[in-house]
């Protein structure tokens, strides 16, 4: 186990951040897992100033390239403003290059304006503490160690659909309590990993995007996901995920996967 840093990111300026070791993914110490930078962008979109009680209802992250463990800048702008609905655009840049682009719809929240039609998904019980197991053949995965994982089905070390509860062991941003929405984004980028159907030592299955749709914002320290992956015979796959908290389902996500054998894999 690594010695966990104080947070995934340290804020160094108004819109600048420095990633810590905890952001590192399983494939190279030079690149982040997709979860931390996606969560950082989502944080910037969520807190973008507004005089209205706006809530994010959908976030899409476009992954243009593997994100380096280097200081970054986050930019947010309004694409479509309005009194009830607005569309925001965010960018994650490092050393002048854009690595992630995000779009988020925010709707005005008016409690009582509609009745409630609840989802019927039944959440799994939260299990007790479990021993952490990474991908087969992977011994250094700081991001994986920076979250607590409690599986009710599947796991990183087995193939097939998986269901898991998680909570971050450290804040997203140093000295700032993590919001459940950012904790959810931090986790859900792992959906294709926990539900992998192929051996990562033999295959590349690269997610090029992540779309998270929400009908309710998550609450509490624990969030969960129920993920499965499907693959066609032409190298195209998709991971779909139900996301939930202790109250029930909050939404769902989808990844688009580019899949090739490692021996002939190409950068997307």
Secondary structure, 3 states (H helix, E strand, C coil): CCCCCCEEEEECCCCEEEECHHHECCCCCCEECHHHHHHHHHHHHHCCCCCCCEEEEEEEEEECCCCECCCEEEEEEEEECCCCEEEEEEEEEECCEEEEEEEEEEEECCCCCCCCCCCCCCCCCCCCCCCCCCCCCCCCCHHHHCEEEEEEECCCCCCCCEEEEEEECCEEECCECCCHHHHHHHHHCCHHHHCCCCCCCCEEEEECEEEEEECCCCCCCCEEEEEEEEECCCCEEEEEEEEEECCEEEEEEEEEEEEEEHHHCCCC
